[in-house]
Amino acid sequence: MILGKSHYAIHGRFGSKEISLQSDGIGVMTGVPKYNKMANAPPSTQPRKLAYYLIPFFLALAFNLHLYFWLKMDETPLVWDQTHYYKKAVKNSLYFHDAGRLLLNNAKIMERLDPVQKANSSIAWVITAPFRGALGFCQAIYSDHKRPFLVPVVMGLLLPVFGGGPDGAVLSLTVVFSTVLIFSLWILGRKLYGELAGFLAAFLGASYPIIIGHSQVPMLDVPLTACVALIYTLFIASNRFLDRRASVYFGLALGFGMLTKENFFIFAIPIAIVAGIDYLFRRLTVFKAKMGEKELRNSRQQLTGAMIGLFLATLICGVWYFQNVLHMVKGITLQKAHGTMGSYVPFTTYEGATYYLHSLINEQVSFPFVALFLLAIAVLCVKNFRRKCRKEYEEPAIPRWTTVTFVLWLVFPLLFFLLWPSQSHRFTMPILGAVAVITGVGIASIRRRWVSILITIAVVGFGIVQSVQIQWPVQIFRSIEFKYGNPDINGVHGTVNILNSNPRNCLRASSNPYPYEEIAALFRNAGKAKLGDKKYVELLCAITPDVHAIVSPSFYILARESKEADILKRGIQYDDEMLRAEDGLLEIADLVIFKEGGDPGIPFFVKDCLWVRQRFEEIKSQFELMRRFDFGDKGVLYVYKRSVQSFYLLKI
């Protein structure tokens, strides 16, 4: 299959003849002879075409090398959902690489394997290898009922390669999915309008601040964005499922994409809409043509390709969704309820209606890149207008059905999340693939080549400067904030960050001021002391939300150490859920950790923190102070453990 600069072309055999089907932009395919351009091209041009594939490779390499050096310098701990996904990655790594413990710790199995184990441990390892692999995989994919398993499984598989710590989890995740994102955008841009468009699309996709920021932590949003870009690339390459091979690849990508995050289907719905409308259009053409042979064949071929893709996707993702659909529905309902109770701004207000527009400018893309995106749209519209006015036969830069696909890729998710009762700038991250490709195609289609080259140089320069400034403690340009409206009289009010040097979703490299190693030692000693220093023991830790960033690294240090704890349910276990009034956790906790003074943390949790401190004063006699830590913000962290006498009373 060849997807040309301005039209689609599908090649194959029909009977004994080799034909080529090309799209005229309105869904009608015409047969033309096939010519092998690579075979007829001069020998000197073939290495040049192959060399273009090094462009996305070096982009991905540069992106991940920069991230590697940043992770080596930065010591900011993981917080909230980041910690949750890292713990899942650690567990999956143990499932994959230490699943033999489950077999060798089974008394009946060990009774039969003990002679072999003593005679030759390598033979015992070979005998148990198939069982360990199957057991580890099953435990990994079903270890979480709330979220699909692909991202934690990828991290778990690669964690030993990149190191067992949080930096290794981030690298293992980003290396895979940033590469998928960059190659997908490059291929899509290149197929639509050549190498320059592909380079711009890939570079922009890796330079947007929100992509950079979420590549610094083990979260699901960059993998989601990468997989969405991949399915749109394959869908456009399949010419709306007319190409059988591309349809197979699309089905595989769709299945794995559904396993990244449960809201993946929202971004796949536009593909279903475009394919459905195009299929109905073809059936209407067949009906009017009284069952023309060519139209009927194309219609059947399209339906077959779509069904193959859907079948493969269901086969891949069904292994998890069929088991956990009820849990997923409950999770979505809970998220919806929390969004309604939180800081949700209704879409009927100006702030709610423009929330994702401001997020695009201030958090996701940055103002200069948004301006470039609008310039690209203007260029494409002007070219299309001139083509129609001159009535010349000139193919548009983006074919008609592809244009509809891109419009729905952008608009449908925005409308969906505009109505969804929960708001976050990361919800619409997957539309950035469309923004990057449209920008690349628009700039590359400027008639004057030197203008396109100058803009490309400016884009590369600004992208590098922006990436350095938002990740490293350097000041290259000042952040400019523009406010409009008059809030004093309840007028329209909003903020646009021009040259924003520090988006909220990005982290700057900094040393870690938190004593998590010392806190981990306290946990370790308390656990060992509880059973006479024989093994780790279950500890229930009550912490306040404002110290989560301080304590959470200690949790995942112990998670890596206590392999049997996470697999066999032995050893240290912990509950770092946010405390709520009257939940009873404080009364039965083995350890209580809270902070007084200093930075109050997130204002949303202030009431919870105050309640914990006040309630703890009432039962303070049951605990004894283990350690206090003084912080530079004039705050003091306290770690209390339950006294021995209180522990025995609690057991009784």
C-alpha positions in Angstrom: 0.0 0.0 0.0 1.3 3.5 -0.9 -0.3 6.6 0.6 0.8 9.4 -1.6 1.4 13.0 -1.0 -2.1 14.1 -2.0 -4.1 11.0 -2.6 -4.6 7.4 -1.5 -3.4 4.4 -3.5 -4.1 0.7 -2.8 -2.3 -2.0 -4.8 -3.1 -5.6 -5.0 -4.1 -8.5 -7.4 -7.5 -9.2 -8.8 -7.5 -12.5 -10.7 -4.3 -12.8 -12.7 -3.9 -9.0 -13.1 -2.1 -6.6 -10.8 -4.1 -3.4 -10.3 -3.9 -0.3 -8.3 -7.0 1.4 -6.6 -6.8 5.1 -6.1 -9.2 7.3 -4.2 -10.5 10.5 -5.8 -11.4 12.0 -2.5 -15.1 11.2 -2.5 -15.0 7.5 -1.8 -14.8 6.2 -5.4 -12.0 4.0 -6.3 -10.5 3.9 -9.8 -8.2 1.2 -11.3 -4.8 2.2 -12.7 -1.8 0.1 -13.5 0.7 -0.4 -10.7 4.2 0.9 -11.0 7.0 0.1 -8.6 8.5 3.5 -7.9 11.3 2.1 -5.7 12.2 -0.4 -8.5 12.2 2.3 -11.2 14.0 4.9 -9.0 17.7 5.5 -9.6 19.9 3.4 -7.3 21.2 6.6 -5.6 17.7 7.6 -4.4 17.0 4.4 -2.6 19.5 4.9 0.3 18.2 8.4 0.6 14.6 7.2 1.1 15.8 4.6 3.6 17.7 7.3 5.5 14.5 9.2 6.2 13.6 6.5 8.6 16.5 7.5 10.8 14.7 10.8 11.5 12.2 9.5 14.0 14.8 7.2 15.4 17.1 10.0 16.3 14.2 12.1 17.6 13.1 9.3 19.9 16.7 8.7 21.0 17.3 12.4 21.8 14.0 12.6 23.7 14.8 9.6 25.9 18.4 10.6 26.5 17.3 14.0 27.7 14.8 12.3 30.0 17.5 9.9 31.3 19.8 12.8 32.3 16.9 14.7 33.8 15.9 11.7 35.9 19.5 11.3 37.1 19.5 14.9 38.3 16.0 15.0 39.7 15.0 13.5 43.0 11.4 14.6 43.3 9.4 11.7 44.7 6.3 10.2 43.1 3.0 11.3 44.4 -0.7 10.3 44.3 -1.5 8.2 41.1 2.1 8.1 40.2 2.9 6.1 43.3 -0.1 3.8 42.6 1.1 2.9 39.1 4.7 2.4 40.3 3.6 0.0 43.0 1.7 -2.0 40.4 4.8 -2.1 38.2 6.8 -3.4 41.1 4.3 -6.1 41.8 4.1 -7.1 38.1 7.9 -7.2 38.0 7.9 -9.6 40.9 5.1 -11.6 39.3 7.1 -12.0 36.1 10.6 -12.5 37.5 9.9 -14.2 40.9 6.8 -16.2 40.2 8.9 -19.3 40.8 8.5 -18.6 44.5 4.9 -19.4 44.3 5.7 -22.8 43.0 8.7 -23.6 45.1 6.9 -22.5 48.3 4.1 -24.9 47.7 4.6 -27.9 50.0 3.3 -30.5 47.6 5.1 -29.2 44.6 8.3 -28.7 46.5 8.1 -32.3 47.8 8.4 -33.6 44.2 10.9 -31.0 43.1 13.2 -31.1 46.1 15.3 -34.0 44.8 15.7 -32.3 41.4 16.4 -28.9 43.0 19.2 -30.4 45.2 20.7 -32.4 42.3 20.6 -29.6 39.7 18.9 -26.3 40.3 19.1 -25.4 36.6 16.9 -28.4 35.6 14.4 -27.4 38.3 14.3 -23.9 36.8 13.7 -25.3 33.3 10.9 -27.5 34.5 9.1 -24.7 36.3 9.7 -22.1 33.6 6.5 -22.6 31.5 4.4 -22.6 34.7 6.1 -19.5 36.1 5.6 -17.6 32.9 1.9 -18.4 32.7 1.4 -17.8 36.4 3.2 -14.5 36.4 1.3 -13.3 33.3 -2.1 -14.2 34.7 -1.4 -12.6 38.1 -0.2 -9.4 36.4 -3.2 -8.9 34.1 -5.7 -9.6 36.8 -4.0 -7.8 39.7 -6.1 -4.7 39.1 -9.8 -4.6 38.5 -10.1 -0.9 38.1 -7.7 -0.1 35.3 -6.5 -2.1 32.2 -3.2 -3.7 32.6 -1.0 -2.9 29.6 1.0 0.0 31.1 1.9 -1.6 34.4 2.7 -4.9 32.6 5.1 -3.0 30.2 6.8 -1.4 33.2 6.9 -4.7 35.1 8.6 -6.5 32.2 11.2 -3.8 31.6 11.8 -2.7 35.2 14.8 -5.0 35.8 16.4 -3.7 32.6 16.2 0.0 33.6 16.5 -0.4 37.3 14.0 -1.2 40.0 13.5 2.3 41.2 11.0 4.9 40.1 13.4 6.3 37.5 13.5 2.8 35.9 9.7 2.7 35.8 9.6 6.1 34.1 12.3 5.1 31.5 10.7 1.7 30.7 7.4 3.4 30.1 8.6 6.4 28.1 11.1 4.6 25.9 8.3 2.3 24.6 5.4 4.8 24.2 7.3 7.9 23.2 8.9 5.9 20.4 5.4 4.7 19.3 4.1 8.3 19.4 7.1 9.8 17.5 7.0 7.1 14.8 3.2 7.3 14.4 3.2 11.1 13.9 6.2 11.0 11.6 4.6 8.3 9.4 1.3 10.0 9.3 2.7 13.4 8.5 5.1 12.0 5.9 2.4 10.0 4.1 0.2 13.1 3.9 2.7 15.7 2.7 6.3 14.4 2.7 9.3 14.3 4.9 9.1 17.9 6.2 5.6 17.4 7.4 6.5 14.2 9.1 9.5 15.7 10.8 7.5 18.7 12.1 4.6 16.4 13.3 7.0 14.1 15.2 9.1 17.0 16.7 6.0 18.9 17.8 4.4 15.8 19.3 7.5 15.3 21.5 7.9 19.0 22.3 4.5 19.9 23.8 4.9 20.8 27.5 2.2 18.3 28.7 3.9 15.5 26.8 7.2 16.3 28.4 5.6 16.7 31.8 3.8 13.4 31.7 6.9 11.6 30.4 8.6 12.4 33.7 6.2 10.3 35.7 4.7 6.8 35.4 1.2 7.7 34.3 -1.2 6.4 31.7 -1.7 9.6 29.6 1.4 9.4 27.3 0.7 5.7 26.5 -2.9 6.7 25.8 -1.8 9.5 23.5 0.7 7.3 21.7 -1.8 4.5 21.0 -4.5 6.9 19.8 -2.0 8.4 17.3 -1.1 4.9 16.2 -4.7 3.8 15.5 -5.4 7.0 13.5 -2.2 6.4 11.5 -3.2 2.8 10.7 -6.8 3.8 10.0 -5.8 6.5 7.4 -3.3 4.0 6.0 -6.0 1.4 5.6 -8.0 3.9 3.4 -11.1 3.4 5.7 -10.5 -0.4 5.9 -10.1 -1.1 2.2 -6.6 -2.3 2.8 -6.8 -5.7 4.4 -3.2 -5.8 5.9 -3.5 -2.3 7.4 -6.9 -3.3 8.8 -5.2 -6.2 10.6 -2.6 -3.9 12.1 -5.3 -1.5 13.1 -7.2 -4.2 15.0 -4.1 -5.2 16.9 -3.3 -1.6 17.8 -7.0 -0.9 18.8 -6.9 -4.0 21.1 -3.7 -3.0 22.9 -4.9 0.7 23.0 -8.0 -0.4 24.8 -5.7 -1.9 27.4 -3.9 1.4 28.2 -6.9 3.2 29.7 -10.6 2.7 29.9 -11.4 6.0 28.2 -9.5 5.0 25.0 -12.8 4.2 23.3 -13.8 7.9 23.4 -11.0 8.7 21.0 -11.8 5.7 18.8 -15.4 6.6 18.3 -14.6 9.2 15.5 -13.0 6.4 13.5 -16.2 4.4 13.8 -18.2 7.4 12.7 -16.1 8.0 9.6 -15.9 4.4 8.6 -19.7 4.0 9.1 -20.6 7.0 7.1 -18.2 6.1 4.3 -19.7 2.5 4.2 -23.2 3.8 4.0 -22.1 6.2 1.2 -20.7 3.3 -0.7 -23.8 1.2 -0.2 -25.9 4.2 -1.5 -23.6 4.4 -4.5 -24.1 0.7 -5.1 -27.8 1.1 -4.8 -27.9 4.0 -7.3 -25.6 2.1 -9.7 -27.9 -0.9 -9.5 -25.2 -3.1 -7.9 -22.2 -2.1 -9.9 -19.5 -4.7 -9.6 -16.6 -2.4 -8.6 -18.7 -0.5 -6.0 -20.0 -3.7 -4.5 -16.6 -5.3 -4.3 -15.2 -2.2 -2.5 -18.1 -2.1 -0.1 -17.6 -5.8 0.8 -13.9 -5.3 1.2 -14.4 -2.4 3.5 -16.9 -4.3 5.7 -14.6 -7.3 5.8 -11.6 -5.1 6.9 -13.6 -3.4 9.6 -14.9 -6.7 11.0 -11.4 -8.2 11.0 -10.0 -5.2 12.9 -12.9 -5.3 15.4 -12.6 -9.1 15.9 -8.8 -8.8 16.6 -9.3 -5.9 19.0 -12.0 -7.7 20.9 -9.9 -10.8 21.1 -7.0 -8.9 22.6 -8.7 -6.5 25.1 -11.6 -8.9 25.9 -9.3 -11.0 28.2 -9.5 -8.1 30.7 -12.8 -6.3 29.9 -15.0 -9.3 30.1 -13.8 -10.0 33.6 -13.8 -6.5 34.9 -16.5 -4.5 33.1 -18.6 -4.2 36.3 -15.6 -3.0 38.3 -14.8 -0.5 35.6 -18.3 0.9 35.5 -18.2 1.4 39.3 -14.9 3.2 38.9 -16.3 5.5 36.2 -19.4 6.2 38.3 -17.2 7.0 41.3 -15.0 9.3 39.3 -18.1 11.1 37.9 -19.4 11.6 41.4 -16.1 13.0 42.7 -15.9 15.3 39.7 -19.4 16.7 40.5 -18.4 17.3 44.2 -15.1 18.8 43.3 -14.1 22.0 41.5 -16.0 21.2 38.3 -17.1 24.3 36.4 -20.3 23.7 34.4 -20.0 24.0 30.6 -22.9 26.5 30.6 -20.6 29.1 32.1 -17.9 30.9 30.2 -15.1 29.4 32.3 -16.5 25.9 31.8 -17.0 26.3 28.1 -13.4 27.6 27.6 -11.7 25.3 30.1 -10.0 23.1 27.5 -9.2 26.0 25.2 -7.3 27.6 28.0 -5.7 24.3 28.8 -4.5 23.9 25.2 -2.8 27.3 25.4 -1.6 27.4 29.0 -0.8 23.8 29.8 -0.8 21.4 26.8 0.8 23.1 23.8 2.0 26.6 24.7 0.9 29.8 23.0 3.6 29.9 20.2 2.7 26.4 19.1 -1.0 27.1 19.2 -0.4 30.2 17.0 1.6 27.9 14.6 -1.4 25.5 14.6 -3.8 28.3 13.7 -1.4 29.4 11.0 -1.3 25.9 9.5 -5.1 25.8 9.4 -5.2 29.2 7.7 -2.7 28.0 5.1 -4.6 24.8 4.3 -7.9 26.7 4.1 -6.4 29.3 1.7 -4.9 26.6 -0.5 -8.3 24.8 -0.6 -10.1 28.1 -1.4 -7.7 28.9 -4.3 -8.0 25.5 -5.7 -11.8 25.8 -5.9 -11.7 29.3 -7.3 -9.3 28.5 -10.0 -11.2 25.3 -10.9 -7.9 23.6 -11.5 -7.3 19.9 -10.9 -5.2 20.0 -7.8 -5.4 17.6 -5.0 -5.8 19.1 -1.5 -3.0 18.8 1.0 -5.2 16.6 3.1 -7.8 14.5 1.2 -11.5 15.0 2.0 -12.2 11.9 4.1 -8.9 12.4 6.0 -9.9 16.0 6.7 -13.2 14.7 8.2 -11.2 12.2 10.3 -8.9 14.9 11.7 -11.8 17.2 12.5 -13.6 14.5 14.4 -10.4 13.5 16.1 -10.2 17.0 17.5 -13.8 18.0 18.1 -15.5 14.8 19.4 -13.3 14.3 22.5 -13.5 18.1 23.3 -17.3 18.0 23.2 -17.4 14.8 25.3 -15.1 16.1 28.1 -16.8 19.4 27.9 -20.0 17.7 29.1 -18.2 15.3 31.4 -18.6 16.4 35.1 -14.9 16.3 35.8 -12.2 18.4 34.3 -8.4 18.0 33.8 -6.1 19.2 31.2 -4.7 15.7 30.7 -8.1 14.3 29.6 -7.8 15.7 26.1 -4.1 14.9 25.6 -4.7 12.4 22.8 -6.0 15.1 20.4 -2.5 16.6 20.4 -1.5 14.0 17.8 -4.0 15.7 15.4 -2.7 19.1 16.3 0.9 18.1 15.6 0.1 16.5 12.2 -2.1 19.3 11.0 0.6 21.8 12.0 3.3 19.9 10.2 1.2 19.4 7.0 0.1 23.1 7.0 3.6 24.4 7.4 5.1 22.0 4.8 2.4 22.9 2.2 3.5 26.6 2.1 4.3 27.3 -1.5 7.6 29.1 -0.8 9.9 26.5 0.3 12.3 28.8 2.1 9.5 30.1 4.3 8.7 26.5 5.4 12.4 25.9 6.1 12.7 29.1 8.2 9.6 28.2 10.2 10.9 24.7 10.8 14.2 26.1 12.1 12.3 28.5 14.4 10.1 25.6 15.6 13.1 23.4 16.4 14.9 26.3 18.2 11.9 27.3 20.3 11.1 23.7 21.1 14.5 22.9 22.4 14.7 26.2 24.4 11.2 25.6 25.9 12.0 22.0 26.8 15.2 23.0 28.6 13.6 25.9 30.5 10.6 23.9 31.8 12.7 21.0 32.9 15.9 22.6 34.2 16.4 25.4 36.7 17.5 28.0 34.1 15.8 31.2 32.9 16.1 31.7 29.1 12.9 33.8 28.6 10.5 35.3 31.0 6.9 34.0 31.4 4.3 36.5 30.2 0.8 36.3 31.5 -2.1 38.1 29.8 -5.3 38.7 31.6 -8.5 40.0 30.0 -11.9 41.0 31.2 -12.9 42.7 34.4 -13.5 40.3 37.3 -14.6 43.2 39.6 -17.9 43.6 37.7 -18.4 39.9 36.9 -17.2 40.4 33.4 -15.5 37.9 31.1 -12.2 37.0 32.6 -9.5 34.6 31.6 -5.7 34.2 31.5 -3.4 33.3 28.6 0.2 32.4 29.3 2.5 33.6 26.5 5.9 32.0 26.6 4.9 30.1 29.7 8.2 28.9 31.2 6.7 26.7 33.9 3.5 24.8 33.1 1.9 23.1 36.1 2.3 19.6 34.6 6.1 19.8 34.2 8.7 19.2 36.9 12.0 21.0 37.1 15.0 19.0 38.2 15.7 19.5 41.9 17.2 17.6 44.8 14.8 15.8 47.1 14.5 17.4 50.6 12.4 14.5 52.0 14.0 12.0 54.4 12.3 9.0 52.9 15.3 6.7 53.5 15.1 7.4 57.2 11.3 6.9 57.2 11.7 3.6 55.4 14.2 2.5 58.0 11.6 3.3 60.7 9.0 1.2 58.9 11.4 -1.6 58.4 12.5 -1.8 62.1 8.9 -1.5 63.3 7.9 -4.4 61.1 10.7 -6.6 62.2 10.3 -5.8 65.8 6.7 -6.9 65.7 7.5 -10.6 65.2 10.9 -10.8 66.8 13.0 -9.7 63.8 12.1 -12.8 61.9 10.4 -11.4 58.9 8.4 -8.4 57.8 5.0 -8.1 59.2 1.8 -6.3 58.2 1.8 -2.6 59.2 -1.1 -0.4 58.9 0.0 3.2 58.4 -2.3 6.2 58.8 -0.9 9.3 57.1 -2.4 12.7 56.3 -2.7 13.8 52.7 -0.3 16.7 53.2 2.6 14.3 53.9 1.9 11.8 51.1 4.8 13.1 49.0 7.1 12.7 52.0 6.1 9.2 52.9 5.2 7.5 49.6 8.8 6.9 48.5 9.3 4.9 51.7 6.4 2.7 50.7 7.8 1.7 47.4 11.3 1.2 48.8 9.8 -1.5 51.1 7.6 -2.8 48.3 10.8 -3.7 46.3 12.4 -5.3 49.4 9.5 -7.4 50.5 9.0 -9.7 47.5 7.1 -12.3 49.5 5.0 -9.6 50.9 3.6 -8.5 47.6 3.2 -11.9 46.1 2.4 -14.2 49.0 0.6 -11.6 51.1 3.4 -11.8 53.7 5.5 -9.0 55.1 4.9 -5.3 55.2 1.7 -4.0 53.8 0.5 -0.5 53.9 -2.6 1.6 53.4 -1.8 5.1 52.1 -5.4 6.0 51.2 -6.3 9.5 52.2 -8.0 9.6 55.6 -11.6 10.7 56.0 -13.5 11.6 59.1 -14.8 8.7 61.1 -13.3 6.0 58.8 -11.8 4.2 61.8 -8.3 3.8 60.4 -6.7 6.0 62.9 -7.9 3.9 65.9 -6.4 0.7 64.6 -3.2 2.0 62.9 0.2 0.7 63.9 1.9 3.9 62.7 0.6 7.5 62.5 2.4 10.1 60.5 1.4 13.8 60.2 3.0 17.2 59.9 2.5 20.4 61.8 3.3 23.9 60.5 5.0 24.7 57.3 3.4 24.3 53.9 -0.2 23.3 54.3 -0.2 21.3 51.1 -3.3 21.1 48.9 -6.1 23.3 50.3 -8.7 20.7 49.4 -7.3 18.4 52.1 -6.8 20.9 54.9 -10.0 19.9 56.8 -8.9 16.2 56.7 -5.4 17.1 58.1 -6.9 19.2 60.9 -9.3 16.4 61.8 -6.5 13.8 62.1 -4.4 16.0 64.3 -7.3 16.8 66.6 -8.5 13.2 66.8 -5.0 12.0 67.4 -4.7 14.2 70.5 -7.5 12.2 72.0 -5.8 8.8 71.6 -2.2 10.0 71.8 -1.6 8.1 75.0 -1.8 4.8 73.0 1.2 5.8 70.9 4.9 6.7 71.4 7.0 9.0 69.4 9.6 7.3 67.1 11.1 10.2 65.3 10.6 13.8 64.4 11.9 15.6 61.3 12.4 19.4 61.1 11.8 20.9 57.6 13.1 24.1 56.0 9.5 25.4 55.7 9.4 25.5 59.6 7.2 22.4 59.6 7.8 19.3 61.8 7.0 15.7 60.7 6.0 13.3 63.5 6.2 9.5 63.2 4.3 7.7 66.0 4.0 4.0 66.7 1.5 2.2 68.8 2.8 1.3 72.2 3.3 -2.4 73.1 0.6 -2.3 75.8 -1.8 -0.6 73.5 -1.0 -3.2 70.8 -1.9 -6.2 73.0 -5.1 -4.4 74.1 -6.0 -3.9 70.5 -5.4 -7.6 69.8 -7.6 -8.7 72.6 
